[in-house]
Amino acid sequence: MADRPLILFAEPQQVPKERGYGGPPNFHRPTHSQQIEMLSPKFNALHSAWERGKITIEQLPDGIEPEYTLVLEVAGDPSGFEIAVRNLDAETRGGAEWLFEVVDNSVPNDDYFYSLKGKKNPIRDDMKTMSYKYFCILTNLRALEEILSLWEHFKKNENYPFPRKTGLRNVFCTLRDIHEWGAQERLEETEILDAWAEDLRDPDASDVKCEIELFFRRSPDVRAKAQKEIEDYVTSINGHILVASCIEAIGYHALLASIPREYAEKIVKREEVELVNFDQIMFFKPTGQSVVLDTTDGFEFQKSFEQPENVIEEPIVALFDGLPQERHPLLNGFLSIDDPDDYTSSYQIADRQHGTSMASLIARGDLLEEEQSLISHKIYIRPIMKPYPNARDTSTEFIPDDILIVDKIHEAVRRLYEPEAGRVAPTVRVVNLSIGIGARMYYNMISPLAKLLDWLSFRYRVLFIVSAGNHNEDIDLDMTFDEYKALDFNQRDAEIIRVLNRNARNLRLLSPAESMNALTVGALFADKSDWSENLRQILPCSSKLPSPISSLGRGINKSIKPDILFPGGRSFLLQDISEENKARWRDGISINPPGILSAIPVVLAGGRSSVGYSFGTSNATALITHNSAICYNVLDEIFRSQLDTSVPAEYAALMLKAMLVHGAKWGEVATTICRTLGVPGRGADQIHKWLGYGTPDISRVQECTKNRVTLIGYGELEQDSACMYTLPLPFNFFAQKMYRCLTITLASFTPIRPITQKYRSAQIWFNIETGGKKLVPARQDADDKAVVRGTLQHERYAGDGAVVWGEDDSVNIKINCRADANELSETVPYAVLVTFEIAPNYGVDVYQKVFEKVKPRETITPV
């Protein structure tokens, strides 16, 4: 037990909620006559489609009405549109259905729509981008006719009264485009064409696979009918439907299909084929994602290492990954493998690269650490990858192309907790997911897998720790390799920041890293290995920068993603002889540094503790997961000593989420990025995509010190409720200047509304009451608006000025809850960590003074 353990807050006081954040954007829009001129051709095209629909009804013997999936691109956030669609649906007897909405915050200004700055006399601001919402609705012939009729009224009179459909007038005023959902949406942004082209290079490939994601329909009967039509058509072209999945809670409906080679070739060549034009289809997506690692025999770990004793059978951490080598000397006794799909039968020992490395990092951390910290509970292992058949000279593990990954993760998590699914590991509070779906970068539409993690997090109170994803393509240095090599590290840092910034669009987060409830981890370009450059191998930047292969963020609604960075290992750049300005990364696991050191498979019988070096966001994610297990032990000791009970299962994941972030800060790298990119001031909101909340010092939440005290609170809030935590600070800050810092981290799991851009059903946020702000007036690091956009609010404040403060004064922290995307029927769980510290040279026992003032919680009786 630590000499100065963290302290549990006294029970919070129930208080009124604060007003929420946010306000409408300020932008210029075209005049009514300009709108009519710009949009008339688009509505004429819809009118032609409506005319064709009438003819179709007359020609078909069953008189089935055609449906139209419409995309409306609207500036800003028009009020009342969803209500207008519901009214339209009611008046046309099920003729209009809201499918989804997304937002794009990065559209440049044009002559019709542009951002404004200033309130009294606003002027055009081309430094800002425009925000556009994309609404997708499905209509039948009658509903489309009503929309066209209202447009005709709007053309003649901008102020025409729209009975029960005012939201449509608001849309018409700021509408930039309207069109039917077509082949471009279904194919262009999903990378399916590139994936098929790659598959078709194999002359022996008789078919190709794809995921067909359908528009999710409210009615089960309508969903079944849509699925049957596609299944019948795929069968008619000699294809096959391999898997079907529907998860209502996240609005997901998809089929895994095998398409004949000849048919796929027509689609790749952009020939007109019927399948691409099915109105029920939303996207075609690639299947199967791979992790390619150079096969290496590794080298023997020379240091002595501790063998686990009395490892607790009930796991706290789960690893969904490739299959590890269970009997590896560094893993023996740590793993509990559950393989209901029998993926084990596909694996040779040499193929168990990624899972072995991740399990090693979770169990022992980086093997280069001077002092190893072993986890105390077994790791639950669920293989979700297989070795690629017939791979030569490399170990290639991949998510099989005969499953839907969303369906597989859903089933795997249900198996942990649900009795009818097995309930094989209900004690798991953290799931490590060190995979990124390379074909699904986050742009403006959150992926089904990220939605699934958000829903599962809230339902089962489990924390998913996910990797931001790697982009390890060759780097264009914008100068010769020799010129780059001649730069010092400050110059290299500046150059690599500029290179990455120019290519930021292609370096976005990989699904499911945009998940709002998950903890997303990016890689810091750092490790503890020793390595020196040579003529053809150089380091691209210093160890203070994010790894150049780590995905750049942000998440939905500009929320902060990745949440944190953690050392993922370094790798060197190799000179590309064929292109003097290009440099390429070393591949995979190596017996040589640099990198993070972890176990790799022992191939020879009787072999010893084989290890190797690697780098990337998978490593950073696994190391954070390792720390989550250590932090759980800290929590367990706190609850047993202070409340004589175990960690409450419904809040454990959130306490861990807050603990893992609580010690995070940006450091000097933020200044380097701002200076290099010419960002004025602190540039806080522009730094988040690089650093998230920064790199955490997790040792700070494992125990307190004489000059630093940390308290933990947790609970649940209803809509429009709030509670107040009181941090007593019995000090005299008036007598002398004394540096002090207040850090607050609030973590929650929100329910979601997957079809709306608001997405987050609940907003949980804290604010410091006025008296506390005078004590620590200066905000550090993160932007005040950005921190409340997600489910993790981490803020640091500091000050050193003399201030009137009495022995009975306290800092009051109010935690608020409000509905965000819709009315909130559920209570929302949260956990909060608060640290107050002063500079150590004052000799004040902060810990003891606060400890004596905090009233303990009531003892909780375990269920």
C-alpha positions, 0 to 999 in steps of 0.5 A: 500500500502506498504511503500516501494513497489517493483519497475518495471524495466525500459524497457530492452535493446535488445542485442546479445544472449550469447552462450548456456550451455552444452557439450558432455559427456566423456565416453569409448566405446567398440571396433568395434569387441567387438560391433559386438560380443555383438550385433550380437545375438540381430540383429539375433533375429531381422532378425528372426522377419523379416523372420517371417514378410515375411511369414506373408505377404504371408499368409494374403490375404490382404498382410498387412505389419507387423510393428516392434516397436524397442527400441535402447539403446545408450550410450551418445547422438549420432548425426544425428539419428533423421535425419537418421530415417526421411530419412529412412522413406522417402526412404521406403515410410512411413516405419519408424516413430519416436515415442519417446526418453527418457534418463536414467542418472543413469546406472552404469559403465560396462566393455564396457561402462564407464565414464571418467574423465580428458581431457589429459589422461582420466581415468575410473571414477566409481563415475559417472554413465552413461547416456543412451538414449532409442530411440523408432521407429516404422518400417515396413518390408522394413525399418527393412530390410534396418536397418539390411542391414546397420548393415551387412555393419557396421559389415564388415567395421566400416567406411562404408559410410551410405548414408543419414543415418550417424546417424545410424552409430553413433548409431551402434558405441555406441549401447548397446541393440536393441530389439522389444517393448514387454510385459515387457515394456507394463506391468512391469514398470506401476504397472498395475499387482499389481493394477489388483491383488488387484482388483481381490481379490474382489470375486464379481469383474466381470471385471477390468479397465485399461488405454491403452496408444497407441503409438501416430502416426502422421497420424490421419487415422493410429491412427483411425485404431489402435484404431479400432483394439483394440476396436474390440478385447476388444469387442471380449473378452467381454470387453468394451471401456469406454472412448477414448482420443487423444490430439495431442499437447502432443502426447497422445492417450489412451483408458479406457477399462474394461477387463473381470476378467478371461482375466485379471487373465491370464495376472496377471499370465503371461499367453500368451494373444493376447492383451498384444502383440498388436504392437499399445499398449505402456502401460497398466496403472492403473486407479483411484487414492485414498486419504484415510483419517481417518474420524474424527469429528474434534474439534471446532476452538476456536480463533476468525476469520475474515469473508470475506468482499467484496470478488471479484467474479472473481477468480485468483486461481482455485482448482481441488480436492475433493468437499469442504463444501461450507457453512463451517463457515471458507469457507463461502463466499470464494468458487465458485463451478463449477460441470458440472459432478454433482460429488456433488450428490455423496458426503455426508458432511462427505466425503468432507475431502480433498477438504475442507482442501485444500480450507481452506488452500488456503483461510486462510492459516494455522489456527495456524498462529498468524495473518491470511491473507485472500485472496481477490478473490473467489476460483474457485472449480472444483471437480475431485474426488469422495467419494469411494462407501461403504468405512467403517470408513474412508473417501476415495476420489478418481479420478474416474476409469471411466475417463482418468485423462489427458482427465479430466484435459484437459477439465477442463482447457479448460472450464476456458478459451475457449468460446466454452467450457464455458469460466467460469473463464478466470481470473484464473492465478493459478491452485492448483493440490494437487494430485499425481498419486501413480502408476506413479513415475517419472523415465525417461519418463515424464508422459502424465499428466505432458506433459499436464500441460506443454502445458496448461501452455504455451497456457493459461499462467497459473501456475500449483502449484502441490504437489511433492507427498507423500510416507507414507509407514512404515519406516524401522529404521534399529534399534529398535524403542526404540534405535531410540527413545533414539537418539537426534534430530541431530542423528535422522536427520542423520539416517532418511537422510540415510534411505531415501537415501537408498530407494531413487529409491522408493521415486521419484516424483509422476506424474504430479510433474515432469512437467517442467512449473509447480511449484512443492512443496515438504513438509518441516517437520514443523508446528506451533503446540505444541506436546510432544513425549510419549512412543510409539509416536515419531518424526522421525526428526527435523523441519529443514528437508524435510518431510520423506514422501515428494517425492525426486526429480529431473525432466527431464534432471536432472532439479531441482525438487521439485522447493521449500519446504514449511511447510507441517506439522509434524506427529509422528511415532508409534511403530509397535508391530509386527516388532521392527525395523519398525515404521508407520505413523499416518493416515489422519486428526486428532483432535490432533496435530502435523500438519497444522490446517485447516477446516474439514467438519461440519457434525452435523446440526448447527455445528461450525467451525470444524478443524483438523490437517494433514500433507503432500505435499498437505498442502505445495502446498495449502499454497504456492497457498494461498501465490500466491493469496496474491502475486497477490494483491501485484502485483495489487497494484504495477501496479495500482500505478506505471502504472495505470493499472491492472496486465498484464494477459499474464505475471501474472502467471510467475511473481507469479512463480518467486515471490514464489521462490525468497525468497528461500534458503537452510539454514543449512539443506544442510550442514547436508545432505552433512555431513551425506552422505559424499558429498564433498564440497557444493555438490550442484547438489546432494542436489537439489533432497532433497531441490530444491531451498530451503524454501522461505521467501515469505514476502521478495517479498511483500515489500522492506526495507530500506536496500533491494530493489526488481525490477520486469521485464517481457516480451517475447523473440524470438529464438536467442534474448536477452535483458538487464536489468540494476540495478543501484547501486549508492554506494561506496563499496571501502571505507569499507567492506560491506556485500551485496547479489544479488538474481535473479529469472527468470521464463518462460513457454516453449513450448514443443516437447513431443516426444524428450528427449530434450523436452523443445523447448526453453531455457531461461536463464540469466547471470550477465555481468562481472562488476556485478560479482566482486560486489557479487563474491560468489555463494550461494546454487544452482549448476550453471549447474543445474539452467539452465536445467528447466524453473526456474533459481534462484541464489543468490550471496554474497560478502563483499570485498572492490571493486571499484564501482562508483555512475554511476555503474550498475549490468547488467543482460542479459536474453537470449533465444535459441531453445532447442529441435527444431526450435522455432516459438513462442515467449517465455514469462518470468518474472524476479525478482532481489533483492539487499541488504546490511546488515542492520547495515550500515544505507544506504537507498538502496531502495531510491537510486535505486528508484531514478535511475530507469526509469519507464516503459511506461504506458500500456493501458489495452485491 
